[in-house]
Amino acid sequence: MSRHGQARGKANLPEKICLACGRPFAWRKKWRACWEEVKTCSERCRGDLRRERRAQKNESA
């Protein structure tokens, strides 16, 4: 058990699939307040996703 009474190891952390690269990524402490909004595993993937969406938007316009 941790000092706060929660038994949570790395194997028990929640995971999501990155929308940009498709790989699974685990919860991080810095995301505790915004985990529901996290969509990508990294800043690089977030940028890739933005560029992809911007390109799609420009093609349709």
C-alpha positions in Angstrom: 0.0 0.0 0.0 1.1 3.5 -0.6 1.3 6.1 2.1 -2.1 7.3 1.2 -3.8 3.9 1.6 -4.1 3.1 -2.1 -2.6 0.0 -3.5 -1.9 1.0 -7.1 1.2 -0.1 -9.0 2.2 0.7 -12.5 0.3 -2.4 -13.8 -3.0 -1.1 -12.3 -2.9 2.4 -13.9 -5.7 3.3 -16.4 -4.8 3.3 -20.0 -6.0 4.9 -23.2 -5.1 4.6 -26.9 -3.4 7.6 -28.5 -5.6 9.1 -31.3 -2.5 10.0 -33.3 -0.2 7.0 -33.1 -2.6 4.3 -32.0 -0.4 3.1 -29.1 -1.6 2.6 -25.5 -0.4 5.0 -22.9 -0.9 5.0 -19.1 -2.2 7.6 -16.7 0.3 10.1 -15.4 0.2 12.1 -12.2 0.3 15.4 -14.1 -2.9 14.4 -15.9 -4.9 13.7 -12.6 -7.1 16.8 -13.0 -7.7 16.4 -16.8 -7.5 12.7 -17.6 -10.9 12.8 -19.4 -9.6 15.4 -21.8 -6.2 13.7 -22.6 -6.4 12.3 -26.1 -2.7 11.8 -27.1 0.4 10.2 -25.5 2.8 13.1 -26.1 3.2 16.7 -27.3 4.6 15.3 -30.6 1.4 13.2 -31.2 -0.7 16.2 -30.2 1.0 18.3 -32.8 0.7 15.5 -35.4 -3.0 15.3 -34.7 -3.4 19.1 -35.1 -1.5 19.1 -38.4 -3.6 16.2 -39.7 -6.9 17.9 -38.8 -5.7 21.3 -40.2 -4.8 19.5 -43.5 -8.2 17.9 -43.7 -9.9 21.2 -43.0 -7.9 22.9 -45.8 -8.8 20.1 -48.2 -12.5 20.5 -47.6 -12.5 24.3 -47.8 
